[in-house]
Amino acid sequence: MGAKAKGLIPEPLLLSVAMDTLKHIAFLHYSCPPVVGGVEEVLYQQASVFHRQDHNVLVITGSGGKFTDQYRILINPLIGSRDPDILSAHRKMYDSRFELDILTDKITDFLFESLVNMDVLIAHNVLTMPYNLPLTLALHRVAESGVIKVVGWNHDSPLFYEEHPQYLYEEPWEIIRVPNPRIHYITISDMRKRQFEDLYGGTTAFTVIPNGIDPAGFFHLDPKVDQLIMENQLFESDLLLLQPSRLHPRKNIELSIKVIRAINELGVKAQLLLTASYDPHEESTFEYFRDLKSLAKESEAENDILFLAEYLIPRDEKFSTDRIILRDLFMIADILFMPSISEGFGIPLLEAGLAKLPIVCSEIPPFREVGGQDVRFFSLEDTPEDIARLILEFTADLPPHRMFRKVINNFLWDNIYRQKLLPLVERITS
């Protein structure tokens, strides 16, 4: 058995941990994308969100590919679940532990060498599954060394199911149901927490951190829209209104600004996306644009009104609202808000219908003709406060909207990072 496997830690690793106070995060699983699987997707999303937040990220896996150039990916077949040497050691362990011990030593050495300068290792599902026993044993050694904090992210266990093989209760397989006091355990739901607590005999504390979703990837958002979301914390709002209108007084944008202020005064964080742009050759629209900016400032809502016509993307380019961008805005908004004084038709209502976006609009004949009973109308005589309350009451009665908000608030990876992942890392490394 090698020196490192006996608990003697490489000197460079000890020095790097002592000198480096940054939070460098490593992730480990049997496989990674393009291998398709739920845990593979979670690993990819977690690694990506830590990278976006400027952490040094490393992914260690047994199979898959270099799915990104943004952070390091190490692929070693001995980490996987189908390596011939691993499978051979599983078969032969009852006659001799030699192969099992040799592979455990190799994996332990590989992990110590790979994890130099890392602060936390998040091991997904490999401590509780029987697919690579040498890897499981090696991870316990790494945790016991104290050089790096090890997080066991437990998604599942075969012992939760009636058809599991009985040999999993025998030595050395029993390691998958024995907790290690040097490992910090996470699981994905309250149900799994209860199951793992029972499995570990009620001696181990589990933190619940749910799986999440990335809207940019799910919707295939244009990078400019993704930038808009990140820079303006759009997904941290309680309500996001969209008004895709030309810049003209009959579009009644003044009312939109006043309604946003009224919603915020009711204690709900709201933002408005305005696609309207002024014609630089038409002085009247430019003056109207300046009046709207002044109104937003006077209403103390200037930070909640996004005039996309003046928004700049990298290289100081204007934020052009083309068809792809507009589609993305319909995907991320909570409400299509159309307070027009007059219209000839109402194409945005059709677009919102295709996007399954709830509609709140003024009760003018073209909107009544297009929307019928399937939109929520308000009178142009209503006050901004009345309209604000109508919007909140309307959305409160829409289960799809409530589910959308639940996902945005609780299950976006960036929000999970801020609310749960970063506090976890800070707690276990303090």
Buried (B, 14 or more C-beta within 10 A) or exposed (E): EEEBBEEEBBEEBBEBBEEBEEBBBBBBBBBBBEBEBEBBBBBBBBBBBBBBBEBBBBBBBBBBEEBBEEBBBBBBEBBBBEBEBBEEBBEEBEEEBEBBBBBBBBBBBBBBEBBBBBBBBBBBBBBBBBBBBBBBBBBBBBBBBEBBBBBBBBBBBBBBEEEEEEEBEEEBBEBBBEBBEEBBBBBBEEEBBEBBBEBBEEEBEBBEBEBBBBBBBEBEBBEBBBBBBEEBEBBBBBBBBBBBBEBBEEBBBBBBBBBBBBBBBEEBEBBBBBBBBBEEEEEEBBEBBEEBBEBBEEBEBBEBBBBBBEBEBEEEEEBEBEEEBBBBBBBBBBBBBBBBEEBEEBEBBEBBBEBEBBBBBBBBEBBBEBBEEEBBBBEBEBBBBBBBBBBBEBBEEBEEBEEBBEBBBEEBBBBBBBEBBBEBBEEBEE
